[in-house]
Amino acid sequence: MSALRIGLCQWRVGRPRSVADFFERLDRVLAEAYRLGAQLALLPEYTAMEVAAGLADAPDVARELHAATAHADQILAGMREAAMRHKLWLVPGSLPVHESDRTLNRAPLIAPDGQIAFQDKRTMTRFETESWNVQGGALPRVFDTPWGRIGISVCYDVEFPSLVRAQTEAGAWLVLVPSCTDTMHGFNRVYLSARARAIENQCYVAIAPTVGDAPWSATLDANRGFAAVLGPVDRGFPEDGVLARGALDEEQWLFADLDPARLQVVRRDGAVRNYQDWGACRP
């Protein structure tokens, strides 16, 4: 498997006037990622909720949810077109969708040829449960790419070791974490959990958050965090396992070149063998 150049977007929540306005910005952002060599781009959880805020006319969590689900097909179609236009593998964050009588938080993975696969968020935050009645979706899965298998763990899901472990045991060497957190407490729970998942699975974990204040949105009113690429804390990797990190709360792209072969070396010849020794910890 060859190395992957990944781009992680710290997306500052905007105030688009329309769905078309959102896609104009998305096009500019992805064009920049492609220009700087990204092969796979990761956007934050609920990126497209900024569209819903405009469609809802006033900050209201229920109206914003309704606007997002009502336009979910249109939003997904636009994201697919953008990935194809810029020849990128794209995880455009996540968006709420209605399926039968349930609302799910669903993250697409879009290939450059337009094929789409999905990873649902499995574990809901209190906001999602109490304000939106969002329910847990499908179990964790893995996705085949030209660089091998990868997984997606949507925000809160990365705080649960068994979910990411299921993906790495199924062959994922990289886990993507689109996130949306409104306090540093929330962001650090995600960030510190992601670092732990990288250590215990001897894999790469990449986080991309929403950033900035958006008082016009009831859903995305406050957003804290920075993008980061994390790896094992062992030979051949940084002493803290942090391969790259962005600036706190700033809009930017963060790039990293990830070689899956490095993980095989550390799993085999590291000072410790966390991935292999996981089974010894099970009762």
Number of C-alpha atoms within 10 A of each C-alpha: 10 11 15 17 16 22 28 31 30 30 26 21 23 22 17 18 13 15 18 13 13 18 19 13 13 19 19 11 15 24 19 14 23 16 9 13 14 25 18 23 27 27 28 30 27 25 22 26 24 27 26 28 29 20 19 18 13 14 18 14 19 14 16 25 21 18 20 26 20 15 16 18 12 13 19 18 11 18 22 25 17 24 27 18 15 18 19 24 24 26 28 26 28 29 22 26 20 16 10 6 6 12 19 25 24 23 25 21 25 25 19 19 14 20 13 15 13 17 22 24 26 21 23 20 13 11 12 17 13 10 13 17 14 22 17 18 18 12 13 21 21 23 17 11 11 9 15 17 18 21 25 29 29 31 31 22 24 32 20 14 15 13 18 26 19 16 24 23 12 16 17 24 26 28 27 26 32 30 32 28 23 18 12 13 12 17 21 15 15 24 26 13 19 30 24 21 27 27 21 20 27 28 24 27 30 28 30 31 31 31 29 21 17 18 12 17 25 18 23 25 16 18 24 24 29 26 35 26 29 29 29 30 22 19 14 13 16 14 11 12 19 18 19 16 18 20 14 13 19 17 19 18 24 23 24 18 15 20 17 19 12 17 22 14 12 22 19 12 12 17 11 15 17 18 19 13 12 12 9 8 6 6 4
